């Protein structure tokens, strides 16, 4: 078996935004990975929806801002482009699947 660490380090997740432009999101840092896992493990039944929505937006922005193009996204962009809670949860889900793929199939 051959393991090329460069392949793992260079993998990105392409995202096509609602306006048709594409960005390429890098793998998360260890700190960000811990934050994502903590968010997933929270008991969302005890939180208000507004709190869940705010946390989802915060993580979505961290995902989008971790791109190779150097684009910067903020809450204003999400609202202006219509990237609502449902779309944000899909971004989060796809990113988690990307992470899982990296962990289970490095090359």
N, CA and C atoms as a LAMMPS dump frame, in Angstrom:
ITEM: TIMESTEP
0
ITEM: NUMBER OF ATOMS
321
ITEM: BOX BOUNDS ff ff ff
-5.0000000000000000e+02 5.0000000000000000e+02
-5.0000000000000000e+02 5.0000000000000000e+02
-5.0000000000000000e+02 5.0000000000000000e+02
ITEM: ATOMS id mol type element x y z
1 1 1 N 0.845 -1.186 0
2 1 2 C 0 0 0
3 1 3 C 0.886 1.244 0
4 2 1 N 0.497 2.218 -0.776
5 2 2 C 1.245 3.466 -0.88
6 2 3 C 0.39 4.594 -0.299
7 3 1 N 0.98 5.379 0.563
8 3 2 C 0.28 6.518 1.154
9 3 3 C 1.047 7.787 0.802
10 4 1 N 0.414 8.642 0.036
11 4 2 C 1.024 9.904 -0.364
12 4 3 C 0.331 11.029 0.404
13 5 1 N 0.999 11.577 1.388
14 5 2 C 0.404 12.613 2.231
15 5 3 C 0.104 13.89 1.468
16 6 1 N 0.797 14.111 0.368
17 6 2 C 0.525 15.297 -0.452
18 6 3 C -0.888 15.248 -1.026
19 7 1 N -1.322 14.045 -1.373
20 7 2 C -2.664 13.881 -1.929
21 7 3 C -3.714 14.313 -0.903
22 8 1 N -3.536 13.882 0.337
23 8 2 C -4.483 14.243 1.401
24 8 3 C -4.474 15.752 1.609
25 9 1 N -3.291 16.318 1.662
26 9 2 C -3.153 17.747 1.932
27 9 3 C -3.72 18.62 0.816
28 10 1 N -3.727 18.108 -0.406
29 10 2 C -4.171 18.898 -1.555
30 10 3 C -5.652 18.735 -1.881
31 11 1 N -6.328 17.778 -1.254
32 11 2 C -7.739 17.558 -1.576
33 11 3 C -8.591 18.737 -1.125
34 12 1 N -9.537 19.081 -1.973
35 12 2 C -10.461 20.172 -1.683
36 12 3 C -11.879 19.727 -2.034
37 13 1 N -12.849 20.43 -1.475
38 13 2 C -14.241 20.176 -1.797
39 13 3 C -14.749 21.336 -2.645
40 14 1 N -15.105 21.073 -3.898
41 14 2 C -15.633 22.158 -4.731
42 14 3 C -17.077 22.481 -4.33
43 15 1 N -17.381 23.767 -4.288
44 15 2 C -18.746 24.224 -4.023
45 15 3 C -19.098 25.237 -5.098
46 16 1 N -20.215 24.995 -5.768
47 16 2 C -20.727 25.971 -6.725
48 16 3 C -21.77 26.812 -6.003
49 17 1 N -21.516 28.1 -5.936
50 17 2 C -22.408 29.013 -5.231
51 17 3 C -23.655 29.297 -6.063
52 18 1 N -24.635 29.931 -5.449
53 18 2 C -25.9 30.195 -6.125
54 18 3 C -25.75 31.084 -7.351
55 19 1 N -24.706 31.922 -7.373
56 19 2 C -24.484 32.779 -8.544
57 19 3 C -23.692 32.072 -9.643
58 20 1 N -23.352 30.792 -9.426
59 20 2 C -22.647 30.004 -10.431
60 20 3 C -21.136 29.974 -10.289
61 21 1 N -20.575 30.824 -9.438
62 21 2 C -19.123 30.799 -9.241
63 21 3 C -18.76 29.618 -8.341
64 22 1 N -17.539 29.167 -8.493
65 22 2 C -17.085 28.015 -7.717
66 22 3 C -15.967 28.417 -6.765
67 23 1 N -15.956 27.764 -5.625
68 23 2 C -14.843 27.883 -4.684
69 23 3 C -14.404 26.461 -4.35
70 24 1 N -13.215 26.355 -3.798
71 24 2 C -12.662 25.06 -3.422
72 24 3 C -12.269 25.138 -1.947
73 25 1 N -12.974 24.359 -1.14
74 25 2 C -12.794 24.421 0.309
75 25 3 C -11.761 23.376 0.743
76 26 1 N -10.814 23.848 1.56
77 26 2 C -9.738 22.986 2.047
78 26 3 C -10.215 22.143 3.223
79 27 1 N -9.413 21.144 3.564
80 27 2 C -9.717 20.321 4.732
81 27 3 C -9.604 21.192 5.988
82 28 1 N -10.327 20.83 7.041
83 28 2 C -10.307 21.67 8.243
84 28 3 C -9.03 21.5 9.054
85 29 1 N -8.714 22.54 9.805
86 29 2 C -7.629 22.425 10.773
87 29 3 C -8.115 21.526 11.908
88 30 1 N -7.212 21.096 12.739
89 30 2 C -7.594 20.243 13.878
90 30 3 C -8.548 20.986 14.804
91 31 1 N -8.291 22.246 15.041
92 31 2 C -9.148 23.057 15.903
93 31 3 C -10.561 23.171 15.323
94 32 1 N -10.66 23.431 14.028
95 32 2 C -11.965 23.549 13.391
96 32 3 C -12.679 22.199 13.366
97 33 1 N -11.945 21.126 13.161
98 33 2 C -12.537 19.796 13.186
99 33 3 C -13.138 19.504 14.558
100 34 1 N -12.443 19.892 15.62
101 34 2 C -12.979 19.727 16.973
102 34 3 C -14.249 20.545 17.165
103 35 1 N -14.281 21.739 16.618
104 35 2 C -15.457 22.604 16.723
105 35 3 C -16.658 21.991 15.989
106 36 1 N -16.409 21.451 14.816
107 36 2 C -17.478 20.805 14.049
108 36 3 C -18.022 19.606 14.814
109 37 1 N -17.132 18.81 15.352
110 37 2 C -17.559 17.616 16.091
111 37 3 C -18.351 18.005 17.338
112 38 1 N -17.924 19.039 18.044
113 38 2 C -18.653 19.5 19.228
114 38 3 C -20.049 19.975 18.846
115 39 1 N -20.161 20.669 17.727
116 39 2 C -21.467 21.135 17.251
117 39 3 C -22.375 19.952 16.944
118 40 1 N -21.833 18.943 16.295
119 40 2 C -22.619 17.755 15.959
120 40 3 C -23.109 17.03 17.208
121 41 1 N -22.292 17.029 18.261
122 41 2 C -22.613 16.273 19.468
123 41 3 C -23.559 17.004 20.428
124 42 1 N -23.798 18.286 20.179
125 42 2 C -24.673 19.048 21.076
126 42 3 C -26.087 18.491 21.068
127 43 1 N -26.742 18.637 22.197
128 43 2 C -28.156 18.25 22.293
129 43 3 C -28.989 19.427 21.804
130 44 1 N -29.314 19.412 20.531
131 44 2 C -30.017 20.528 19.907
132 44 3 C -31.461 20.65 20.384
133 45 1 N -31.953 19.642 21.065
134 45 2 C -33.331 19.7 21.576
135 45 3 C -33.471 20.727 22.692
136 46 1 N -32.384 21.025 23.385
137 46 2 C -32.445 21.958 24.508
138 46 3 C -32.127 23.397 24.108
139 47 1 N -31.735 23.611 22.858
140 47 2 C -31.395 24.948 22.395
141 47 3 C -32.564 25.576 21.649
142 48 1 N -32.615 26.883 21.691
143 48 2 C -33.613 27.596 20.885
144 48 3 C -33.186 27.54 19.427
145 49 1 N -34.172 27.57 18.535
146 49 2 C -33.864 27.501 17.108
147 49 3 C -32.956 28.645 16.685
148 50 1 N -33.158 29.823 17.249
149 50 2 C -32.326 30.977 16.889
150 50 3 C -30.857 30.715 17.213
151 51 1 N -30.604 30.02 18.318
152 51 2 C -29.226 29.699 18.69
153 51 3 C -28.623 28.678 17.735
154 52 1 N -29.399 27.676 17.373
155 52 2 C -28.93 26.662 16.422
156 52 3 C -28.641 27.313 15.078
157 53 1 N -29.546 28.183 14.662
158 53 2 C -29.382 28.879 13.381
159 53 3 C -28.109 29.734 13.377
160 54 1 N -27.864 30.438 14.466
161 54 2 C -26.666 31.289 14.566
162 54 3 C -25.39 30.445 14.543
163 55 1 N -25.398 29.327 15.24
164 55 2 C -24.222 28.452 15.263
165 55 3 C -23.99 27.814 13.893
166 56 1 N -25.074 27.447 13.229
167 56 2 C -24.965 26.87 11.886
168 56 3 C -24.376 27.892 10.929
169 57 1 N -24.828 29.134 11.028
170 57 2 C -24.288 30.186 10.165
171 57 3 C -22.806 30.418 10.436
172 58 1 N -22.426 30.409 11.692
173 58 2 C -21.023 30.616 12.062
174 58 3 C -20.137 29.527 11.455
175 59 1 N -20.571 28.283 11.552
176 59 2 C -19.785 27.183 10.994
177 59 3 C -19.789 27.239 9.472
178 60 1 N -20.933 27.572 8.879
179 60 2 C -21.007 27.7 7.42
180 60 3 C -20.005 28.728 6.923
181 61 1 N -19.933 29.866 7.603
182 61 2 C -18.977 30.904 7.196
183 61 3 C -17.539 30.427 7.335
184 62 1 N -17.239 29.667 8.38
185 62 2 C -15.883 29.134 8.537
186 62 3 C -15.557 28.152 7.417
187 63 1 N -16.537 27.345 7.023
188 63 2 C -16.33 26.412 5.913
189 63 3 C -16.056 27.191 4.634
190 64 1 N -16.942 28.12 4.309
191 64 2 C -16.801 28.884 3.065
192 64 3 C -15.517 29.704 3.032
193 65 1 N -15.135 30.268 4.161
194 65 2 C -13.932 31.1 4.217
195 65 3 C -12.632 30.3 4.189
196 66 1 N -12.729 28.995 4.299
197 66 2 C -11.555 28.121 4.247
198 66 3 C -11.313 27.678 2.799
199 67 1 N -11.345 28.636 1.889
200 67 2 C -11.258 28.31 0.465
201 67 3 C -9.904 28.686 -0.115
202 68 1 N -9.555 28.005 -1.203
203 68 2 C -8.253 28.236 -1.834
204 68 3 C -8.197 29.532 -2.614
205 69 1 N -9.359 30.074 -2.97
206 69 2 C -9.404 31.306 -3.76
207 69 3 C -9.174 32.561 -2.925
208 70 1 N -9.273 32.434 -1.607
209 70 2 C -9.086 33.587 -0.74
210 70 3 C -10.308 34.486 -0.642
211 71 1 N -11.449 34.014 -1.104
212 71 2 C -12.675 34.806 -0.986
213 71 3 C -13.104 34.876 0.473
214 72 1 N -13.701 35.989 0.837
215 72 2 C -14.175 36.194 2.198
216 72 3 C -15.688 36.319 2.173
217 73 1 N -16.334 35.537 3.018
218 73 2 C -17.788 35.531 3.119
219 73 3 C -18.19 36.011 4.502
220 74 1 N -19.354 36.669 4.57
221 74 2 C -19.887 37.121 5.849
222 74 3 C -21.402 36.941 5.863
223 75 1 N -22.02 37.283 6.976
224 75 2 C -23.469 37.126 7.13
225 75 3 C -24.244 37.932 6.099
226 76 1 N -23.723 39.102 5.759
227 76 2 C -24.392 39.939 4.75
228 76 3 C -24.457 39.202 3.424
229 77 1 N -23.346 38.562 3.047
230 77 2 C -23.326 37.793 1.8
231 77 3 C -24.371 36.674 1.835
232 78 1 N -24.412 35.921 2.945
233 78 2 C -25.366 34.815 3.048
234 78 3 C -26.803 35.311 2.881
235 79 1 N -27.131 36.397 3.554
236 79 2 C -28.485 36.946 3.462
237 79 3 C -28.794 37.476 2.064
238 80 1 N -27.855 38.216 1.497
239 80 2 C -28.043 38.811 0.175
240 80 3 C -28.231 37.744 -0.908
241 81 1 N -27.465 36.657 -0.811
242 81 2 C -27.508 35.597 -1.821
243 81 3 C -28.578 34.537 -1.537
244 82 1 N -29.261 34.659 -0.402
245 82 2 C -30.321 33.698 -0.086
246 82 3 C -29.806 32.357 0.401
247 83 1 N -28.627 32.351 0.998
248 83 2 C -28.082 31.111 1.551
249 83 3 C -28.642 30.981 2.965
250 84 1 N -29.834 30.404 3.023
251 84 2 C -30.578 30.317 4.278
252 84 3 C -30.17 29.091 5.092
253 85 1 N -30.883 28.882 6.183
254 85 2 C -30.574 27.797 7.112
255 85 3 C -30.564 26.437 6.421
256 86 1 N -31.521 26.187 5.546
257 86 2 C -31.593 24.882 4.871
258 86 3 C -30.375 24.666 3.982
259 87 1 N -29.988 25.672 3.228
260 87 2 C -28.797 25.555 2.375
261 87 3 C -27.55 25.421 3.241
262 88 1 N -27.49 26.165 4.327
263 88 2 C -26.336 26.086 5.225
264 88 3 C -26.185 24.681 5.793
265 89 1 N -27.298 24.038 6.154
266 89 2 C -27.201 22.675 6.685
267 89 3 C -26.699 21.712 5.619
268 90 1 N -27.029 21.965 4.36
269 90 2 C -26.535 21.117 3.275
270 90 3 C -25.037 21.318 3.068
271 91 1 N -24.57 22.544 3.219
272 91 2 C -23.126 22.821 3.127
273 91 3 C -22.403 22.076 4.241
274 92 1 N -22.94 22.179 5.452
275 92 2 C -22.353 21.507 6.611
276 92 3 C -22.318 19.992 6.387
277 93 1 N -23.42 19.433 5.923
278 93 2 C -23.504 17.983 5.686
279 93 3 C -22.488 17.542 4.629
280 94 1 N -22.406 18.27 3.524
281 94 2 C -21.459 17.923 2.464
282 94 3 C -20.012 18.025 2.958
283 95 1 N -19.734 19.036 3.769
284 95 2 C -18.375 19.207 4.292
285 95 3 C -18.021 18.072 5.235
286 96 1 N -18.972 17.656 6.059
287 96 2 C -18.71 16.542 6.964
288 96 3 C -18.447 15.265 6.167
289 97 1 N -19.196 15.061 5.085
290 97 2 C -18.965 13.888 4.232
291 97 3 C -17.58 13.959 3.581
292 98 1 N -17.158 15.155 3.195
293 98 2 C -15.814 15.372 2.639
294 98 3 C -14.75 14.983 3.665
295 99 1 N -14.934 15.407 4.907
296 99 2 C -13.992 15.072 5.979
297 99 3 C -13.957 13.561 6.192
298 100 1 N -15.138 12.949 6.244
299 100 2 C -15.221 11.506 6.453
300 100 3 C -14.508 10.756 5.329
301 101 1 N -14.68 11.225 4.104
302 101 2 C -14.019 10.595 2.961
303 101 3 C -12.501 10.694 3.094
304 102 1 N -12.013 11.844 3.526
305 102 2 C -10.57 12.012 3.727
306 102 3 C -10.047 11.041 4.783
307 103 1 N -10.825 10.845 5.826
308 103 2 C -10.398 9.984 6.923
309 103 3 C -10.449 8.505 6.545
310 104 1 N -11.38 8.122 5.704
311 104 2 C -11.537 6.704 5.373
312 104 3 C -10.844 6.299 4.083
313 105 1 N -10.606 7.252 3.19
314 105 2 C -9.996 6.947 1.899
315 105 3 C -8.974 8.026 1.566
316 106 1 N -7.832 8.014 2.229
317 106 2 C -6.876 9.106 2.089
318 106 3 C -6.32 9.311 0.686
319 107 1 N -6.218 8.268 -0.112
320 107 2 C -5.685 8.42 -1.461
321 107 3 C -6.738 8.022 -2.444
